[in-house]
Amino acid sequence: MGATIEIAGREIAYRGLKRKEVKALKKEGIDIGRMKTDDVDAVMDRLFELVLNPDDIGFLDDQLNRCALDVFKAVIAETYGDPAAEKN
């Protein structure tokens, strides 16, 4: 995998999406750059299927939703770059 993030004392390995995965998601109707707030949970679940191992997905399901959101944001930053980091 590409990177790790610590969630509730556990290291979660993740990676950014590959270009072909971004294209496939768009064909499925998921446009990450234009998703609505109501769609975040479904998009998060689909991204996790692509970039996390099943044990980590199960672990995140048992945590507060904000923990899963932190991983989701990390995947997005790994995929598209982190605008805050690019400013420096």
PDB file of N, CA, C and O in Angstrom:
ATOM      1  N   MET A   1       0.851  -1.176   0.000  1.00  0.00           N
ATOM      2  CA  MET A   1       0.000   0.000   0.000  1.00  0.00           C
ATOM      3  C   MET A   1       0.898   1.239   0.000  1.00  0.00           C
ATOM      4  O   MET A   1       2.124   1.132   0.029  1.00  0.00           O
ATOM      5  N   GLY A   2       0.274   2.403  -0.033  1.00  0.00           N
ATOM      6  CA  GLY A   2       1.043   3.619  -0.157  1.00  0.00           C
ATOM      7  C   GLY A   2       1.383   4.318   1.140  1.00  0.00           C
ATOM      8  O   GLY A   2       2.507   4.796   1.292  1.00  0.00           O
ATOM      9  N   ALA A   3       0.457   4.397   2.083  1.00  0.00           N
ATOM     10  CA  ALA A   3       0.656   5.166   3.300  1.00  0.00           C
ATOM     11  C   ALA A   3      -0.127   4.529   4.437  1.00  0.00           C
ATOM     12  O   ALA A   3      -0.877   3.574   4.231  1.00  0.00           O
ATOM     13  N   THR A   4       0.054   5.063   5.632  1.00  0.00           N
ATOM     14  CA  THR A   4      -0.723   4.596   6.783  1.00  0.00           C
ATOM     15  C   THR A   4      -1.247   5.796   7.559  1.00  0.00           C
ATOM     16  O   THR A   4      -0.702   6.898   7.495  1.00  0.00           O
ATOM     17  N   ILE A   5      -2.316   5.544   8.289  1.00  0.00           N
ATOM     18  CA  ILE A   5      -2.899   6.535   9.189  1.00  0.00           C
ATOM     19  C   ILE A   5      -3.280   5.794  10.464  1.00  0.00           C
ATOM     20  O   ILE A   5      -3.767   4.665  10.411  1.00  0.00           O
ATOM     21  N   GLU A   6      -3.057   6.427  11.599  1.00  0.00           N
ATOM     22  CA  GLU A   6      -3.415   5.794  12.870  1.00  0.00           C
ATOM     23  C   GLU A   6      -4.833   6.191  13.255  1.00  0.00           C
ATOM     24  O   GLU A   6      -5.173   7.372  13.333  1.00  0.00           O
ATOM     25  N   ILE A   7      -5.640   5.179  13.491  1.00  0.00           N
ATOM     26  CA  ILE A   7      -7.023   5.373  13.905  1.00  0.00           C
ATOM     27  C   ILE A   7      -7.258   4.522  15.144  1.00  0.00           C
ATOM     28  O   ILE A   7      -7.124   3.299  15.092  1.00  0.00           O
ATOM     29  N   ALA A   8      -7.600   5.149  16.239  1.00  0.00           N
ATOM     30  CA  ALA A   8      -7.903   4.452  17.494  1.00  0.00           C
ATOM     31  C   ALA A   8      -6.815   3.448  17.864  1.00  0.00           C
ATOM     32  O   ALA A   8      -7.108   2.335  18.302  1.00  0.00           O
ATOM     33  N   GLY A   9      -5.560   3.849  17.683  1.00  0.00           N
ATOM     34  CA  GLY A   9      -4.434   3.004  18.053  1.00  0.00           C
ATOM     35  C   GLY A   9      -4.053   1.937  17.040  1.00  0.00           C
ATOM     36  O   GLY A   9      -3.169   1.123  17.309  1.00  0.00           O
ATOM     37  N   ARG A  10      -4.688   1.925  15.904  1.00  0.00           N
ATOM     38  CA  ARG A  10      -4.412   0.923  14.865  1.00  0.00           C
ATOM     39  C   ARG A  10      -3.906   1.627  13.609  1.00  0.00           C
ATOM     40  O   ARG A  10      -4.457   2.646  13.191  1.00  0.00           O
ATOM     41  N   GLU A  11      -2.874   1.083  13.024  1.00  0.00           N
ATOM     42  CA  GLU A  11      -2.351   1.605  11.765  1.00  0.00           C
ATOM     43  C   GLU A  11      -3.187   1.044  10.609  1.00  0.00           C
ATOM     44  O   GLU A  11      -3.290  -0.171  10.438  1.00  0.00           O
ATOM     45  N   ILE A  12      -3.769   1.926   9.838  1.00  0.00           N
ATOM     46  CA  ILE A  12      -4.570   1.556   8.669  1.00  0.00           C
ATOM     47  C   ILE A  12      -3.741   1.872   7.427  1.00  0.00           C
ATOM     48  O   ILE A  12      -3.367   3.023   7.203  1.00  0.00           O
ATOM     49  N   ALA A  13      -3.457   0.855   6.626  1.00  0.00           N
ATOM     50  CA  ALA A  13      -2.723   1.056   5.373  1.00  0.00           C
ATOM     51  C   ALA A  13      -3.723   1.419   4.279  1.00  0.00           C
ATOM     52  O   ALA A  13      -4.786   0.810   4.164  1.00  0.00           O
ATOM     53  N   TYR A  14      -3.369   2.412   3.487  1.00  0.00           N
ATOM     54  CA  TYR A  14      -4.236   2.844   2.386  1.00  0.00           C
ATOM     55  C   TYR A  14      -3.364   3.320   1.240  1.00  0.00           C
ATOM     56  O   TYR A  14      -2.149   3.471   1.375  1.00  0.00           O
ATOM     57  N   ARG A  15      -4.006   3.551   0.120  1.00  0.00           N
ATOM     58  CA  ARG A  15      -3.319   4.111  -1.037  1.00  0.00           C
ATOM     59  C   ARG A  15      -4.286   5.034  -1.754  1.00  0.00           C
ATOM     60  O   ARG A  15      -5.492   5.004  -1.510  1.00  0.00           O
ATOM     61  N   GLY A  16      -3.751   5.840  -2.628  1.00  0.00           N
ATOM     62  CA  GLY A  16      -4.597   6.667  -3.468  1.00  0.00           C
ATOM     63  C   GLY A  16      -5.214   5.820  -4.579  1.00  0.00           C
ATOM     64  O   GLY A  16      -4.775   4.703  -4.851  1.00  0.00           O
ATOM     65  N   LEU A  17      -6.220   6.370  -5.195  1.00  0.00           N
ATOM     66  CA  LEU A  17      -6.861   5.695  -6.322  1.00  0.00           C
ATOM     67  C   LEU A  17      -5.985   5.788  -7.564  1.00  0.00           C
ATOM     68  O   LEU A  17      -5.344   6.808  -7.813  1.00  0.00           O
ATOM     69  N   LYS A  18      -5.968   4.722  -8.328  1.00  0.00           N
ATOM     70  CA  LYS A  18      -5.293   4.741  -9.625  1.00  0.00           C
ATOM     71  C   LYS A  18      -6.202   5.458 -10.621  1.00  0.00           C
ATOM     72  O   LYS A  18      -7.418   5.520 -10.438  1.00  0.00           O
ATOM     73  N   ARG A  19      -5.601   5.990 -11.664  1.00  0.00           N
ATOM     74  CA  ARG A  19      -6.379   6.715 -12.677  1.00  0.00           C
ATOM     75  C   ARG A  19      -7.494   5.841 -13.253  1.00  0.00           C
ATOM     76  O   ARG A  19      -8.614   6.311 -13.451  1.00  0.00           O
ATOM     77  N   LYS A  20      -7.188   4.581 -13.520  1.00  0.00           N
ATOM     78  CA  LYS A  20      -8.222   3.703 -14.079  1.00  0.00           C
ATOM     79  C   LYS A  20      -9.367   3.487 -13.087  1.00  0.00           C
ATOM     80  O   LYS A  20     -10.508   3.277 -13.499  1.00  0.00           O
ATOM     81  N   GLU A  21      -9.071   3.536 -11.780  1.00  0.00           N
ATOM     82  CA  GLU A  21     -10.127   3.400 -10.781  1.00  0.00           C
ATOM     83  C   GLU A  21     -11.000   4.654 -10.734  1.00  0.00           C
ATOM     84  O   GLU A  21     -12.216   4.558 -10.567  1.00  0.00           O
ATOM     85  N   VAL A  22     -10.385   5.824 -10.882  1.00  0.00           N
ATOM     86  CA  VAL A  22     -11.156   7.074 -10.923  1.00  0.00           C
ATOM     87  C   VAL A  22     -12.101   7.047 -12.125  1.00  0.00           C
ATOM     88  O   VAL A  22     -13.268   7.422 -12.014  1.00  0.00           O
ATOM     89  N   LYS A  23     -11.590   6.602 -13.265  1.00  0.00           N
ATOM     90  CA  LYS A  23     -12.423   6.512 -14.470  1.00  0.00           C
ATOM     91  C   LYS A  23     -13.560   5.517 -14.277  1.00  0.00           C
ATOM     92  O   LYS A  23     -14.696   5.786 -14.667  1.00  0.00           O
ATOM     93  N   ALA A  24     -13.259   4.366 -13.675  1.00  0.00           N
ATOM     94  CA  ALA A  24     -14.288   3.346 -13.433  1.00  0.00           C
ATOM     95  C   ALA A  24     -15.359   3.880 -12.483  1.00  0.00           C
ATOM     96  O   ALA A  24     -16.547   3.624 -12.680  1.00  0.00           O
ATOM     97  N   LEU A  25     -14.947   4.611 -11.468  1.00  0.00           N
ATOM     98  CA  LEU A  25     -15.913   5.193 -10.539  1.00  0.00           C
ATOM     99  C   LEU A  25     -16.831   6.180 -11.251  1.00  0.00           C
ATOM    100  O   LEU A  25     -18.031   6.221 -10.981  1.00  0.00           O
ATOM    101  N   LYS A  26     -16.272   6.970 -12.155  1.00  0.00           N
ATOM    102  CA  LYS A  26     -17.109   7.913 -12.909  1.00  0.00           C
ATOM    103  C   LYS A  26     -18.137   7.170 -13.747  1.00  0.00           C
ATOM    104  O   LYS A  26     -19.280   7.612 -13.868  1.00  0.00           O
ATOM    105  N   LYS A  27     -17.734   6.037 -14.329  1.00  0.00           N
ATOM    106  CA  LYS A  27     -18.689   5.227 -15.095  1.00  0.00           C
ATOM    107  C   LYS A  27     -19.789   4.675 -14.198  1.00  0.00           C
ATOM    108  O   LYS A  27     -20.908   4.438 -14.654  1.00  0.00           O
ATOM    109  N   GLU A  28     -19.468   4.468 -12.916  1.00  0.00           N
ATOM    110  CA  GLU A  28     -20.461   4.003 -11.940  1.00  0.00           C
ATOM    111  C   GLU A  28     -21.340   5.152 -11.441  1.00  0.00           C
ATOM    112  O   GLU A  28     -22.288   4.933 -10.686  1.00  0.00           O
ATOM    113  N   GLY A  29     -21.021   6.365 -11.863  1.00  0.00           N
ATOM    114  CA  GLY A  29     -21.786   7.523 -11.427  1.00  0.00           C
ATOM    115  C   GLY A  29     -21.205   8.224 -10.209  1.00  0.00           C
ATOM    116  O   GLY A  29     -21.853   9.086  -9.616  1.00  0.00           O
ATOM    117  N   ILE A  30     -19.979   7.855  -9.832  1.00  0.00           N
ATOM    118  CA  ILE A  30     -19.325   8.474  -8.682  1.00  0.00           C
ATOM    119  C   ILE A  30     -18.261   9.441  -9.180  1.00  0.00           C
ATOM    120  O   ILE A  30     -17.221   9.028  -9.692  1.00  0.00           O
ATOM    121  N   ASP A  31     -18.531  10.725  -9.025  1.00  0.00           N
ATOM    122  CA  ASP A  31     -17.565  11.764  -9.382  1.00  0.00           C
ATOM    123  C   ASP A  31     -17.120  12.407  -8.078  1.00  0.00           C
ATOM    124  O   ASP A  31     -17.828  13.243  -7.517  1.00  0.00           O
ATOM    125  N   ILE A  32     -15.959  12.019  -7.605  1.00  0.00           N
ATOM    126  CA  ILE A  32     -15.487  12.444  -6.292  1.00  0.00           C
ATOM    127  C   ILE A  32     -15.436  13.964  -6.173  1.00  0.00           C
ATOM    128  O   ILE A  32     -15.756  14.512  -5.119  1.00  0.00           O
ATOM    129  N   GLY A  33     -15.043  14.638  -7.224  1.00  0.00           N
ATOM    130  CA  GLY A  33     -14.940  16.090  -7.193  1.00  0.00           C
ATOM    131  C   GLY A  33     -16.273  16.808  -7.129  1.00  0.00           C
ATOM    132  O   GLY A  33     -16.328  17.993  -6.801  1.00  0.00           O
ATOM    133  N   ARG A  34     -17.340  16.102  -7.439  1.00  0.00           N
ATOM    134  CA  ARG A  34     -18.665  16.739  -7.475  1.00  0.00           C
ATOM    135  C   ARG A  34     -19.695  16.024  -6.614  1.00  0.00           C
ATOM    136  O   ARG A  34     -20.899  16.199  -6.803  1.00  0.00           O
ATOM    137  N   MET A  35     -19.225  15.225  -5.676  1.00  0.00           N
ATOM    138  CA  MET A  35     -20.190  14.478  -4.868  1.00  0.00           C
ATOM    139  C   MET A  35     -20.926  15.397  -3.905  1.00  0.00           C
ATOM    140  O   MET A  35     -20.395  16.411  -3.452  1.00  0.00           O
ATOM    141  N   LYS A  36     -22.146  15.019  -3.610  1.00  0.00           N
ATOM    142  CA  LYS A  36     -22.980  15.773  -2.684  1.00  0.00           C
ATOM    143  C   LYS A  36     -22.744  15.232  -1.272  1.00  0.00           C
ATOM    144  O   LYS A  36     -22.334  14.085  -1.091  1.00  0.00           O
ATOM    145  N   THR A  37     -23.006  16.061  -0.301  1.00  0.00           N
ATOM    146  CA  THR A  37     -22.832  15.661   1.089  1.00  0.00           C
ATOM    147  C   THR A  37     -23.620  14.393   1.403  1.00  0.00           C
ATOM    148  O   THR A  37     -23.151  13.542   2.160  1.00  0.00           O
ATOM    149  N   ASP A  38     -24.803  14.263   0.832  1.00  0.00           N
ATOM    150  CA  ASP A  38     -25.633  13.085   1.079  1.00  0.00           C
ATOM    151  C   ASP A  38     -25.011  11.804   0.540  1.00  0.00           C
ATOM    152  O   ASP A  38     -25.368  10.710   0.977  1.00  0.00           O
ATOM    153  N   ASP A  39     -24.088  11.929  -0.402  1.00  0.00           N
ATOM    154  CA  ASP A  39     -23.483  10.758  -1.041  1.00  0.00           C
ATOM    155  C   ASP A  39     -22.188  10.295  -0.385  1.00  0.00           C
ATOM    156  O   ASP A  39     -21.640   9.262  -0.768  1.00  0.00           O
ATOM    157  N   VAL A  40     -21.691  11.045   0.597  1.00  0.00           N
ATOM    158  CA  VAL A  40     -20.361  10.766   1.152  1.00  0.00           C
ATOM    159  C   VAL A  40     -20.248   9.349   1.698  1.00  0.00           C
ATOM    160  O   VAL A  40     -19.253   8.676   1.429  1.00  0.00           O
ATOM    161  N   ASP A  41     -21.227   8.876   2.452  1.00  0.00           N
ATOM    162  CA  ASP A  41     -21.126   7.532   3.040  1.00  0.00           C
ATOM    163  C   ASP A  41     -21.039   6.450   1.970  1.00  0.00           C
ATOM    164  O   ASP A  41     -20.231   5.529   2.091  1.00  0.00           O
ATOM    165  N   ALA A  42     -21.845   6.545   0.941  1.00  0.00           N
ATOM    166  CA  ALA A  42     -21.816   5.545  -0.129  1.00  0.00           C
ATOM    167  C   ALA A  42     -20.501   5.613  -0.898  1.00  0.00           C
ATOM    168  O   ALA A  42     -19.930   4.578  -1.242  1.00  0.00           O
ATOM    169  N   VAL A  43     -20.021   6.816  -1.169  1.00  0.00           N
ATOM    170  CA  VAL A  43     -18.747   6.974  -1.877  1.00  0.00           C
ATOM    171  C   VAL A  43     -17.604   6.460  -1.011  1.00  0.00           C
ATOM    172  O   VAL A  43     -16.696   5.793  -1.507  1.00  0.00           O
ATOM    173  N   MET A  44     -17.647   6.766   0.267  1.00  0.00           N
ATOM    174  CA  MET A  44     -16.626   6.299   1.191  1.00  0.00           C
ATOM    175  C   MET A  44     -16.575   4.770   1.196  1.00  0.00           C
ATOM    176  O   MET A  44     -15.494   4.186   1.122  1.00  0.00           O
ATOM    177  N   ASP A  45     -17.725   4.129   1.280  1.00  0.00           N
ATOM    178  CA  ASP A  45     -17.767   2.662   1.262  1.00  0.00           C
ATOM    179  C   ASP A  45     -17.151   2.102  -0.017  1.00  0.00           C
ATOM    180  O   ASP A  45     -16.390   1.135   0.028  1.00  0.00           O
ATOM    181  N   ARG A  46     -17.476   2.703  -1.144  1.00  0.00           N
ATOM    182  CA  ARG A  46     -16.957   2.209  -2.433  1.00  0.00           C
ATOM    183  C   ARG A  46     -15.445   2.403  -2.529  1.00  0.00           C
ATOM    184  O   ARG A  46     -14.738   1.511  -2.999  1.00  0.00           O
ATOM    185  N   LEU A  47     -14.945   3.552  -2.092  1.00  0.00           N
ATOM    186  CA  LEU A  47     -13.502   3.789  -2.103  1.00  0.00           C
ATOM    187  C   LEU A  47     -12.778   2.818  -1.187  1.00  0.00           C
ATOM    188  O   LEU A  47     -11.725   2.289  -1.541  1.00  0.00           O
ATOM    189  N   PHE A  48     -13.344   2.584  -0.008  1.00  0.00           N
ATOM    190  CA  PHE A  48     -12.710   1.649   0.923  1.00  0.00           C
ATOM    191  C   PHE A  48     -12.609   0.257   0.323  1.00  0.00           C
ATOM    192  O   PHE A  48     -11.619  -0.439   0.551  1.00  0.00           O
ATOM    193  N   GLU A  49     -13.612  -0.164  -0.440  1.00  0.00           N
ATOM    194  CA  GLU A  49     -13.544  -1.469  -1.108  1.00  0.00           C
ATOM    195  C   GLU A  49     -12.334  -1.554  -2.034  1.00  0.00           C
ATOM    196  O   GLU A  49     -11.755  -2.626  -2.207  1.00  0.00           O
ATOM    197  N   LEU A  50     -11.958  -0.435  -2.624  1.00  0.00           N
ATOM    198  CA  LEU A  50     -10.850  -0.410  -3.576  1.00  0.00           C
ATOM    199  C   LEU A  50      -9.479  -0.294  -2.918  1.00  0.00           C
ATOM    200  O   LEU A  50      -8.507  -0.857  -3.422  1.00  0.00           O
ATOM    201  N   VAL A  51      -9.385   0.423  -1.807  1.00  0.00           N
ATOM    202  CA  VAL A  51      -8.045   0.775  -1.297  1.00  0.00           C
ATOM    203  C   VAL A  51      -7.704   0.232   0.089  1.00  0.00           C
ATOM    204  O   VAL A  51      -6.560   0.360   0.525  1.00  0.00           O
ATOM    205  N   LEU A  52      -8.648  -0.362   0.782  1.00  0.00           N
ATOM    206  CA  LEU A  52      -8.380  -0.906   2.116  1.00  0.00           C
ATOM    207  C   LEU A  52      -8.562  -2.411   2.129  1.00  0.00           C
ATOM    208  O   LEU A  52      -9.258  -2.972   1.283  1.00  0.00           O
ATOM    209  N   ASN A  53      -7.929  -3.061   3.099  1.00  0.00           N
ATOM    210  CA  ASN A  53      -8.172  -4.500   3.225  1.00  0.00           C
ATOM    211  C   ASN A  53      -9.455  -4.712   4.040  1.00  0.00           C
ATOM    212  O   ASN A  53      -9.832  -3.851   4.835  1.00  0.00           O
ATOM    213  N   PRO A  54     -10.115  -5.836   3.847  1.00  0.00           N
ATOM    214  CA  PRO A  54     -11.409  -6.081   4.506  1.00  0.00           C
ATOM    215  C   PRO A  54     -11.361  -5.987   6.031  1.00  0.00           C
ATOM    216  O   PRO A  54     -12.325  -5.531   6.647  1.00  0.00           O
ATOM    217  N   ASP A  55     -10.259  -6.408   6.648  1.00  0.00           N
ATOM    218  CA  ASP A  55     -10.164  -6.316   8.104  1.00  0.00           C
ATOM    219  C   ASP A  55     -10.206  -4.864   8.574  1.00  0.00           C
ATOM    220  O   ASP A  55     -10.846  -4.544   9.576  1.00  0.00           O
ATOM    221  N   ASP A  56      -9.517  -3.990   7.841  1.00  0.00           N
ATOM    222  CA  ASP A  56      -9.518  -2.575   8.205  1.00  0.00           C
ATOM    223  C   ASP A  56     -10.881  -1.935   7.971  1.00  0.00           C
ATOM    224  O   ASP A  56     -11.290  -1.055   8.727  1.00  0.00           O
ATOM    225  N   ILE A  57     -11.578  -2.366   6.941  1.00  0.00           N
ATOM    226  CA  ILE A  57     -12.936  -1.853   6.694  1.00  0.00           C
ATOM    227  C   ILE A  57     -13.841  -2.241   7.867  1.00  0.00           C
ATOM    228  O   ILE A  57     -14.599  -1.411   8.369  1.00  0.00           O
ATOM    229  N   GLY A  58     -13.760  -3.488   8.296  1.00  0.00           N
ATOM    230  CA  GLY A  58     -14.552  -3.946   9.443  1.00  0.00           C
ATOM    231  C   GLY A  58     -14.206  -3.170  10.711  1.00  0.00           C
ATOM    232  O   GLY A  58     -15.092  -2.799  11.482  1.00  0.00           O
ATOM    233  N   PHE A  59     -12.915  -2.929  10.921  1.00  0.00           N
ATOM    234  CA  PHE A  59     -12.473  -2.148  12.071  1.00  0.00           C
ATOM    235  C   PHE A  59     -13.073  -0.744  12.028  1.00  0.00           C
ATOM    236  O   PHE A  59     -13.593  -0.260  13.034  1.00  0.00           O
ATOM    237  N   LEU A  60     -13.002  -0.091  10.871  1.00  0.00           N
ATOM    238  CA  LEU A  60     -13.550   1.266  10.743  1.00  0.00           C
ATOM    239  C   LEU A  60     -15.058   1.296  10.956  1.00  0.00           C
ATOM    240  O   LEU A  60     -15.589   2.267  11.495  1.00  0.00           O
ATOM    241  N   ASP A  61     -15.748   0.247  10.539  1.00  0.00           N
ATOM    242  CA  ASP A  61     -17.193   0.181  10.743  1.00  0.00           C
ATOM    243  C   ASP A  61     -17.564   0.200  12.223  1.00  0.00           C
ATOM    244  O   ASP A  61     -18.666   0.608  12.588  1.00  0.00           O
ATOM    245  N   ASP A  62     -16.630  -0.248  13.079  1.00  0.00           N
ATOM    246  CA  ASP A  62     -16.877  -0.279  14.522  1.00  0.00           C
ATOM    247  C   ASP A  62     -16.420   0.997  15.237  1.00  0.00           C
ATOM    248  O   ASP A  62     -16.567   1.106  16.455  1.00  0.00           O
ATOM    249  N   GLN A  63     -15.871   1.959  14.497  1.00  0.00           N
ATOM    250  CA  GLN A  63     -15.378   3.200  15.083  1.00  0.00           C
ATOM    251  C   GLN A  63     -16.380   4.333  14.854  1.00  0.00           C
ATOM    252  O   GLN A  63     -17.376   4.167  14.150  1.00  0.00           O
ATOM    253  N   LEU A  64     -16.101   5.464  15.452  1.00  0.00           N
ATOM    254  CA  LEU A  64     -16.911   6.657  15.187  1.00  0.00           C
ATOM    255  C   LEU A  64     -16.811   7.004  13.705  1.00  0.00           C
ATOM    256  O   LEU A  64     -15.780   6.761  13.079  1.00  0.00           O
ATOM    257  N   ASN A  65     -17.856   7.560  13.152  1.00  0.00           N
ATOM    258  CA  ASN A  65     -17.874   7.888  11.731  1.00  0.00           C
ATOM    259  C   ASN A  65     -16.748   8.845  11.347  1.00  0.00           C
ATOM    260  O   ASN A  65     -16.230   8.774  10.233  1.00  0.00           O
ATOM    261  N   ARG A  66     -16.370   9.732  12.252  1.00  0.00           N
ATOM    262  CA  ARG A  66     -15.303  10.690  11.949  1.00  0.00           C
ATOM    263  C   ARG A  66     -13.974   9.987  11.680  1.00  0.00           C
ATOM    264  O   ARG A  66     -13.141  10.504  10.936  1.00  0.00           O
ATOM    265  N   CYS A  67     -13.771   8.812  12.281  1.00  0.00           N
ATOM    266  CA  CYS A  67     -12.540   8.046  12.033  1.00  0.00           C
ATOM    267  C   CYS A  67     -12.506   7.578  10.579  1.00  0.00           C
ATOM    268  O   CYS A  67     -11.478   7.685   9.910  1.00  0.00           O
ATOM    269  N   ALA A  68     -13.625   7.065  10.100  1.00  0.00           N
ATOM    270  CA  ALA A  68     -13.707   6.645   8.704  1.00  0.00           C
ATOM    271  C   ALA A  68     -13.543   7.854   7.784  1.00  0.00           C
ATOM    272  O   ALA A  68     -12.909   7.757   6.733  1.00  0.00           O
ATOM    273  N   LEU A  69     -14.110   8.983   8.179  1.00  0.00           N
ATOM    274  CA  LEU A  69     -13.984  10.198   7.383  1.00  0.00           C
ATOM    275  C   LEU A  69     -12.526  10.657   7.301  1.00  0.00           C
ATOM    276  O   LEU A  69     -12.092  11.158   6.264  1.00  0.00           O
ATOM    277  N   ASP A  70     -11.772  10.487   8.387  1.00  0.00           N
ATOM    278  CA  ASP A  70     -10.344  10.833   8.366  1.00  0.00           C
ATOM    279  C   ASP A  70      -9.589   9.977   7.344  1.00  0.00           C
ATOM    280  O   ASP A  70      -8.729  10.479   6.621  1.00  0.00           O
ATOM    281  N   VAL A  71      -9.914   8.692   7.293  1.00  0.00           N
ATOM    282  CA  VAL A  71      -9.272   7.802   6.315  1.00  0.00           C
ATOM    283  C   VAL A  71      -9.696   8.202   4.909  1.00  0.00           C
ATOM    284  O   VAL A  71      -8.866   8.250   4.001  1.00  0.00           O
ATOM    285  N   PHE A  72     -10.970   8.488   4.723  1.00  0.00           N
ATOM    286  CA  PHE A  72     -11.491   8.906   3.422  1.00  0.00           C
ATOM    287  C   PHE A  72     -10.752  10.147   2.922  1.00  0.00           C
ATOM    288  O   PHE A  72     -10.330  10.199   1.767  1.00  0.00           O
ATOM    289  N   LYS A  73     -10.595  11.144   3.795  1.00  0.00           N
ATOM    290  CA  LYS A  73      -9.896  12.373   3.411  1.00  0.00           C
ATOM    291  C   LYS A  73      -8.429  12.085   3.073  1.00  0.00           C
ATOM    292  O   LYS A  73      -7.864  12.711   2.176  1.00  0.00           O
ATOM    293  N   ALA A  74      -7.820  11.148   3.782  1.00  0.00           N
ATOM    294  CA  ALA A  74      -6.430  10.783   3.500  1.00  0.00           C
ATOM    295  C   ALA A  74      -6.312  10.119   2.131  1.00  0.00           C
ATOM    296  O   ALA A  74      -5.353  10.367   1.401  1.00  0.00           O
ATOM    297  N   VAL A  75      -7.278   9.279   1.782  1.00  0.00           N
ATOM    298  CA  VAL A  75      -7.286   8.631   0.462  1.00  0.00           C
ATOM    299  C   VAL A  75      -7.442   9.683  -0.631  1.00  0.00           C
ATOM    300  O   VAL A  75      -6.755   9.623  -1.650  1.00  0.00           O
ATOM    301  N   ILE A  76      -8.329  10.635  -0.430  1.00  0.00           N
ATOM    302  CA  ILE A  76      -8.543  11.696  -1.410  1.00  0.00           C
ATOM    303  C   ILE A  76      -7.263  12.519  -1.573  1.00  0.00           C
ATOM    304  O   ILE A  76      -6.868  12.837  -2.694  1.00  0.00           O
ATOM    305  N   ALA A  77      -6.618  12.861  -0.460  1.00  0.00           N
ATOM    306  CA  ALA A  77      -5.373  13.640  -0.525  1.00  0.00           C
ATOM    307  C   ALA A  77      -4.279  12.850  -1.226  1.00  0.00           C
ATOM    308  O   ALA A  77      -3.488  13.427  -1.972  1.00  0.00           O
ATOM    309  N   GLU A  78      -4.216  11.543  -1.004  1.00  0.00           N
ATOM    310  CA  GLU A  78      -3.217  10.699  -1.658  1.00  0.00           C
ATOM    311  C   GLU A  78      -3.499  10.590  -3.164  1.00  0.00           C
ATOM    312  O   GLU A  78      -2.577  10.479  -3.973  1.00  0.00           O
ATOM    313  N   THR A  79      -4.767  10.624  -3.516  1.00  0.00           N
ATOM    314  CA  THR A  79      -5.172  10.499  -4.926  1.00  0.00           C
ATOM    315  C   THR A  79      -4.924  11.800  -5.701  1.00  0.00           C
ATOM    316  O   THR A  79      -4.339  11.778  -6.784  1.00  0.00           O
ATOM    317  N   TYR A  80      -5.364  12.907  -5.154  1.00  0.00           N
ATOM    318  CA  TYR A  80      -5.360  14.177  -5.875  1.00  0.00           C
ATOM    319  C   TYR A  80      -4.328  15.174  -5.381  1.00  0.00           C
ATOM    320  O   TYR A  80      -4.136  16.220  -6.001  1.00  0.00           O
ATOM    321  N   GLY A  81      -3.663  14.871  -4.282  1.00  0.00           N
ATOM    322  CA  GLY A  81      -2.737  15.823  -3.682  1.00  0.00           C
ATOM    323  C   GLY A  81      -3.457  16.611  -2.592  1.00  0.00           C
ATOM    324  O   GLY A  81      -4.680  16.750  -2.606  1.00  0.00           O
ATOM    325  N   ASP A  82      -2.685  17.111  -1.669  1.00  0.00           N
ATOM    326  CA  ASP A  82      -3.217  17.881  -0.562  1.00  0.00           C
ATOM    327  C   ASP A  82      -2.950  19.363  -0.820  1.00  0.00           C
ATOM    328  O   ASP A  82      -1.801  19.799  -0.750  1.00  0.00           O
ATOM    329  N   PRO A  83      -3.993  20.145  -1.118  1.00  0.00           N
ATOM    330  CA  PRO A  83      -3.795  21.560  -1.425  1.00  0.00           C
ATOM    331  C   PRO A  83      -3.036  22.318  -0.327  1.00  0.00           C
ATOM    332  O   PRO A  83      -2.250  23.216  -0.630  1.00  0.00           O
ATOM    333  N   ALA A  84      -3.263  21.969   0.926  1.00  0.00           N
ATOM    334  CA  ALA A  84      -2.569  22.648   2.030  1.00  0.00           C
ATOM    335  C   ALA A  84      -1.081  22.374   1.973  1.00  0.00           C
ATOM    336  O   ALA A  84      -0.277  23.273   2.220  1.00  0.00           O
ATOM    337  N   ALA A  85      -0.704  21.149   1.650  1.00  0.00           N
ATOM    338  CA  ALA A  85       0.713  20.793   1.580  1.00  0.00           C
ATOM    339  C   ALA A  85       1.376  21.421   0.348  1.00  0.00           C
ATOM    340  O   ALA A  85       2.563  21.745   0.379  1.00  0.00           O
ATOM    341  N   GLU A  86       0.618  21.590  -0.722  1.00  0.00           N
ATOM    342  CA  GLU A  86       1.167  22.149  -1.953  1.00  0.00           C
ATOM    343  C   GLU A  86       1.485  23.638  -1.831  1.00  0.00           C
ATOM    344  O   GLU A  86       2.316  24.155  -2.577  1.00  0.00           O
ATOM    345  N   LYS A  87       0.833  24.327  -0.902  1.00  0.00           N
ATOM    346  CA  LYS A  87       1.070  25.754  -0.708  1.00  0.00           C
ATOM    347  C   LYS A  87       2.455  26.010  -0.119  1.00  0.00           C
ATOM    348  O   LYS A  87       3.039  27.072  -0.338  1.00  0.00           O
ATOM    349  N   ASN A  88       2.973  25.050   0.618  1.00  0.00           N
ATOM    350  CA  ASN A  88       4.268  25.231   1.291  1.00  0.00           C
ATOM    351  C   ASN A  88       5.424  24.922   0.410  1.00  0.00           C
ATOM    352  O   ASN A  88       6.573  25.029   0.839  1.00  0.00           O
TER     353      ASN A  88
END
